[in-house]
Amino acid sequence: MTVALMWEARAVEGRGEDLLAWARAQELERPPLRRETFRAPQDRVLVITWWDAEFDAVLPELPEPGGELVSRAVHRWRFETVG
């Protein structure tokens, strides 16, 4: 089964590039099958990782950035591939 973890944060106004750089620099305990990083208006950053794992498996996730970078708590979702 393939599981995708989605991590999304909104930067403090004007700190979007800093948050993007922070997210890209984060190393995970082990590499996922795939990892993509996105940005969106309002200084939002999204990271999706894909894993060969069961839905409820313990998987490495990006941490919360420091409070000086984000305007709210990070949102996290887990999805499974269907097809």
Summary of the structure (lengths in Angstrom):
residues: 83
radius of gyration: 13.0
end to end distance: 10.9
largest distance: 40.6
contacts: 212
relative contact order: 0.40
helix: 12%
strand: 40%
